[in-house]
Amino acid sequence: MSVTISPIHEEQGHYWNGQCFRSHGGCGAAVIGQGLRIRQQQQWGELPFICSCYPHISRVENAIVAEGDRAWPLDRVIAEELQRIAPYAKTALRMRRAFTSRVIQCAIDEGITQFVELGSGHLHTSAARAAVIGADAGQEPTIVLVDHDPLVVAYGQGDLEDDPNARHRSAMVRGNVFAVGKMLTYLAKQRLLDLDQRACVLGVDLLHFAEPEIDGRSVPQRLARRLHPGSFVAITHLTDEPLLAPANADDLVALRAVTARWCRAHQRCVPPHPRPCSVEEFARLVADLDLLDPGITTTRCWPEPEETRHPRAPYTLAAVGRIPERRPDASRRGAP
Ligand SMILES: C[S@@+](CC[C@H](N)C(=O)[O-])C[C@H]1O[C@@H](n2cnc3c(N)ncnc32)[C@H](O)[C@@H]1O
């Protein structure tokens, strides 16, 4: 049966206003109320209900890359709106998947066999999981996917139940990645992550979901304190500032305008909502890592330097770094 979806026009229809439409059995957002977005982000992973009133970013992205796979009609409407705003969206998501695969292969080549994907989205479409499971490596690498969306986690755990072979190589857990210290402790206790061995942690298109009150740098910073030295951390972030000066001024104006409309359209979803950072802010985010060459680049180009002077939105910065050796006086294994 084919479903006809009426297109939505920018600035028409619903945007997130802090209220769940449903008076009973909704997501609980109405209980948390408006103006408390930071609390909402921290508590989102613990909300008792799945909200069906608003689209969700993980399903919207699936609708863009996997043509509606497990997306609800409203998710597909927003996916279409995003692609109208940024025709490059689908290619950008494919580039992001290719970036993830390259990072995982690079870590495997360095002998790393445990992987954690923060803010993973759906398990069955996870590029990270596909790369780990498909890796041609004798040591059988493992991956833990972490997301705070209860539906993403429920689907993922269901998929693993259906595939006993995959279960010993992958796990899916629900958690708020902005409480990353607590999450690492949980993963270690569950024996899903050995903090005495090197790991590769991916925060791909995640930190731009931090509410303004949350310092996104706290995530790589805590990873640097807790992960074994030599571990890899990959970070990407939306920006409206190109790394190289655009070939003409119109490209820069278009990049800024399209990125702003792209972020505005995301506000039709339940929070969190993305915000772009500047190149300088991104450099600060990854300052606790020893960056691999070429330092800060884009998901499209890594491990090569950025070379385009015609940036298109969504334009995403990327860097992959190693956890540096800890100074003898700075052993903070127990730190949060
Ligand atoms: C852009 S999507 C998925 C990106 C995924 N890393 C990839 O490369 O395909 C971002 C995901 O982060 C999740 N997310 C956002 N904030 C989170 C948080 N505080 N804790 C855990 N997951 C979060 C969302 O639920 C969503 O599934």
Ligand as a Chemical Component Dictionary entry (heavy atoms), coordinates in Angstrom:
data_LIG
# 
_chem_comp.id                   LIG 
_chem_comp.type                 NON-POLYMER 
_chem_comp.pdbx_formal_charge   0 
_chem_comp.three_letter_code    LIG 
# 
loop_
_chem_comp_atom.comp_id 
_chem_comp_atom.atom_id 
_chem_comp_atom.alt_atom_id 
_chem_comp_atom.type_symbol 
_chem_comp_atom.charge 
_chem_comp_atom.model_Cartn_x 
_chem_comp_atom.model_Cartn_y 
_chem_comp_atom.model_Cartn_z 
_chem_comp_atom.pdbx_ordinal 
LIG C1  C1  C 0  22.278 12.267 14.022 1  
LIG S1  S1  S 1  21.616 10.921 14.834 2  
LIG C2  C2  C 0  22.633 9.509  14.595 3  
LIG C3  C3  C 0  24.015 9.694  14.203 4  
LIG C4  C4  C 0  24.832 8.416  14.228 5  
LIG N1  N1  N 0  25.919 8.627  15.145 6  
LIG C5  C5  C 0  25.353 8.138  12.842 7  
LIG O1  O1  O 0  26.526 8.412  12.576 8  
LIG O2  O2  O -1 24.594 7.665  11.999 9  
LIG C6  C6  C 0  21.928 11.375 16.470 10 
LIG C7  C7  C 0  21.474 10.379 17.482 11 
LIG O3  O3  O 0  21.924 10.851 18.743 12 
LIG C8  C8  C 0  20.950 10.513 19.693 13 
LIG N2  N2  N 0  21.150 11.423 20.821 14 
LIG C9  C9  C 0  21.000 12.761 20.851 15 
LIG N3  N3  N 0  21.252 13.232 22.082 16 
LIG C10 C10 C 0  21.586 12.159 22.846 17 
LIG C11 C11 C 0  21.939 11.995 24.202 18 
LIG N4  N4  N 0  22.000 13.028 25.035 19 
LIG N5  N5  N 0  22.219 10.749 24.648 20 
LIG C12 C12 C 0  22.147 9.684  23.812 21 
LIG N6  N6  N 0  21.804 9.771  22.522 22 
LIG C13 C13 C 0  21.524 10.993 22.038 23 
LIG C14 C14 C 0  19.619 10.686 18.993 24 
LIG O4  O4  O 0  18.609 9.921  19.602 25 
LIG C15 C15 C 0  19.968 10.195 17.594 26 
LIG O5  O5  O 0  19.643 8.839  17.442 27 
# 
loop_
_chem_comp_bond.comp_id 
_chem_comp_bond.atom_id_1 
_chem_comp_bond.atom_id_2 
_chem_comp_bond.value_order 
_chem_comp_bond.pdbx_ordinal 
LIG C1  S1  SING 1  
LIG S1  C2  SING 2  
LIG S1  C6  SING 3  
LIG C2  C3  SING 4  
LIG C3  C4  SING 5  
LIG C4  N1  SING 6  
LIG C4  C5  SING 7  
LIG C5  O1  DOUB 8  
LIG C5  O2  SING 9  
LIG C6  C7  SING 10 
LIG C7  O3  SING 11 
LIG C7  C15 SING 12 
LIG O3  C8  SING 13 
LIG C8  N2  SING 14 
LIG C8  C14 SING 15 
LIG N2  C9  SING 16 
LIG N2  C13 SING 17 
LIG C9  N3  DOUB 18 
LIG N3  C10 SING 19 
LIG C10 C11 SING 20 
LIG C10 C13 DOUB 21 
LIG C11 N4  SING 22 
LIG C11 N5  DOUB 23 
LIG N5  C12 SING 24 
LIG C12 N6  DOUB 25 
LIG N6  C13 SING 26 
LIG C14 O4  SING 27 
LIG C14 C15 SING 28 
LIG C15 O5  SING 29 
# 
